[in-house]
Amino acid sequence: MIIKSATFICSNTKLAPLPVANMPEYAFIGRSNVGKSSLINMLVNQHGLAKTSQRPGKTQLINHFLINEKWYIVDLPGYGYAKVSKNSREKWEKFIRNYITKRESLQCVFVLIDSRLEPQKIDLEFCCWLGECQVPFALIFTKADKQSAVKTDQNVAQFKKALQGWFEEVPPYVVSSAEKGQGRDEVLKFIEDINQHFVMPILVPKETPEY
C-alpha cells in the first residue's frame, strides 16, 4: 500500500462527535510510552502527524487520522499509567472501552507491546478482554531495534505462549521498529487486505447515553 495522504481530522472525548462510521477504522493502543505515536508516524511516513511525548499518559483523546481519503487510523489513549488520578483513569477507560465495543466501522485493534519486556499482566488482560468482547485484534511488538533480534524473539515467544492459555489461536503479530521502518509493509498489507472486504455498517440511531 502506498500512503498518498494522511490528515488529522479530529480529537474527541465522547463517542457522539466522532466522524460518520462509513470508512474502515484501525485503532492503535498500548501501555503508555510504548511508542504508539512514533509507530503511527512511521506507518504514514509523516513526521509529527501523531504527537510524540516523553511524558507517559499525554494522549487522552481519541484522535482520528484520515488515510488516503479512504480509511482511518485511530490513536487511542494509552492504558496503565499510574500517575493520573483514579477518576481520570476510570473515565478514560470507560470511553475507550465504549469506543472499542460500539464503533461500527472499527475493523481491528492493534495492541502495541514493548518487545523489550517479558509478558506484562496488563497487556495480557487487555488482550483477553478484547477476546471476550470478540473484537478482532492484532499485536505489534515495538522498539525491536533497542535490543538483539534473539531477545525480541524470546519475548515474543513468551507473550504468545501466555496468550495460548486464553485463545485457541494466537492473533496475528508483527515485530516493528519505528526508527528502522521495520514492520511497516506488513502492517499496511494487513490493513489493505481487510479494506478490500469492508462492508458499510448499517448505522442506527443511538439509544444509549452519550459517553
C-alpha positions, 0 to 999 in steps of 0.5 A: 500500500502506498500512503498518498495522504494522511490528515488529522481530522479530529480529537474527541472525548465522547463517542457522539462527535466522532466522524460518520462510521462509513470508512474502515477504522484501525485503532492503535493502543498500548501501555503508555510510552510504548511508542504508539505515536512514533509507530503511527508516524512511521506507518504514514511516513509523516513526521509529527502527524501523531504527537510524540511525548516523553511524558507517559499518559499525554494522549487522552483523546481519541484522535482520528487520522484520515488515510488516503481519503479512504480509511482511518487510523485511530490513536487511542489513549494509552492504558496503565499509567499510574500517575493520573488520578483514579477518576481520570483513569476510570473515565478514560477507560470507560470511553475507550472501552465504549469506543472499542465495543460500539464503533461500527466501522472499527475493523481491528485493534492493534495492541502495541507491546514493548518487545523489550519486556517479558509478558506484562499482566496488563497487556495480557488482560487487555488482550483477553478482554478484547477476546471476550468482547470478540473484537478482532485484534492484532499485536505489534511488538515495538522498539525491536531495534533497542535490543538483539533480534534473539531477545525480541524473539524470546519475548515474543515467544513468551507473550504468545505462549501466555496468550495460548492459555486464553485463545485457541489461536494466537492473533496475528503479530508483527515485530516493528521498529519505528526508527528502522521502518521495520514492520511497516509493509506488513502492517499496511498489507494487513490493513489493505487486505481487510479494506478490500472486504469492508462492508458499510455498517448499517448505522442506527440511531443511538439509544444509549447515553452519550459517553 
